[in-house]
Amino acid sequence: MSKICDLTTASKKDIKDQYKREAIELGKPIGTNNHTLIYSGTNLGLMGLLTESAKRYSAKTIGILPKIFKR
């Protein structure tokens, strides 16, 4: 059975440290419980922290970035 998490968070850089810590903590159960994280495709802000944390704990990650945002 697949376990999929689809999350979208802030991608801005000016974020309080408390929210950064929470994003990093959220990545741990996603990875350790063998979930797949589907995210907005950006590596900025909370989304970047969450994605990197989930990867660190062995989660599979899939980034989806709409064409309008691609350079």
C-alpha positions in Angstrom: 0.0 0.0 0.0 1.3 3.4 -1.0 1.6 6.1 1.7 1.6 9.5 0.0 1.7 13.0 1.6 0.9 15.9 -0.6 2.0 19.2 1.1 2.4 22.8 0.1 4.1 25.3 2.4 5.6 28.7 2.3 8.5 29.1 -0.1 9.6 32.6 1.0 12.9 33.1 2.8 11.8 35.4 5.6 10.3 32.8 8.0 10.4 32.6 11.8 12.8 30.0 13.2 9.9 28.2 15.0 8.3 27.4 11.7 11.6 26.2 10.2 12.1 23.8 13.1 8.6 22.5 12.7 9.1 21.9 9.0 12.3 20.0 9.7 10.6 17.9 12.4 7.7 17.1 10.1 10.1 15.5 7.6 11.2 12.8 10.1 7.9 10.9 10.4 7.3 11.2 6.6 10.6 9.5 6.0 10.7 7.0 8.8 7.2 5.8 8.0 8.1 5.2 4.3 5.8 7.9 2.9 6.2 9.5 -0.4 6.2 13.3 -0.3 4.7 15.1 -3.2 5.5 18.8 -3.0 5.4 22.0 -5.0 8.8 21.4 -6.7 10.6 24.3 -5.0 13.6 24.0 -2.7 12.9 27.4 -1.0 11.7 28.3 2.4 9.7 25.8 4.5 9.1 23.5 1.5 12.9 23.1 0.9 13.5 22.4 4.6 10.7 19.9 4.8 11.8 18.1 1.6 15.4 17.9 2.6 14.4 16.6 6.0 12.1 13.9 4.6 14.9 12.8 2.2 17.3 12.6 5.1 15.0 10.1 6.7 14.6 8.0 3.4 11.4 9.4 2.1 10.8 9.3 -1.7 10.1 12.8 -2.9 8.4 14.0 -6.0 8.5 17.7 -6.9 5.8 19.1 -9.2 6.5 22.6 -10.6 4.0 24.2 -13.0 5.5 25.3 -16.4 4.6 28.9 -15.5 7.3 28.9 -12.8 10.0 27.2 -14.9 12.7 29.4 -16.3 
